[in-house]
Amino acid sequence: MDAFLQGIIAGYGIAIPVGAIAILIVEAGLRRGFASGFAAGAGAATADLVYAALAAIAGQALAAIVPPYAGILRLVSGLVLVVLGAYGIWQLRREQTAAASSTDPAVPASPWQTYSRFVGLTLLNPLTITYFAALILGGNTLVPTWGARLSFVLGAALASLSWQSLLAGVGALAHRHLSPQFRVITSLLGNLIVIGLGVRLFF
């Protein structure tokens, strides 16, 4: 049980801080409703599960491997965030144009596409990498048995998924109750923030 609680703490520790991933999950729920937001959150939680498993199973071996690549991963992540934010703005404009003209309607991303995109984005997120690297380097994931390791990973994954689902629900609630114009402005602002976070990583 100690390992499970340790995993829950680790999962909430990486999920709760507001960053680009959290903004994009809320934005997905805001634009498409809960199904899209939940798919985004599930993708982020899956990536957290992968890192938690690596930290629990191969923490000591990874301790010497992760730090040298942190700079490269930060730059790649920054580029991904800028491209993703710009794509979100382009897609938002396309949807508005399609709604106005009713020709060549924009095809929304499927939940699977949304899920896959957020798995990749979260795996590249430097905050996620740095967090689990700190757990590894700090020796906080040295659980002795396979049962304890599994408990740690499950705790981290469930904690992350519960928080990401809450974010998706917040976005979906706004999707239902806010006017279309306000949703557009909010989505635009969210994508601009993501671009800003990506640019900041370059420096």
Secondary structure, 3 states (H helix, E strand, C coil): CHHHHHHHHHHHHHHCCCCHHHHHHHHHHHHHCHHHHHHHHHHHHHHHHHHHHHHHHHHHHHCCCCHHHHHHHHHHHHHHHHHHHHHHHHHHHHHHHHHHHCCCCCCCCCHHHHHHHHHHHHHHCHHHHHHHHHHHHCCCCCCCCHHHHHHHHHHHHHHHHHHHHHHHHHHHHHHHHCCHHHHHHHHHHHHHHHHHHHHHHCC
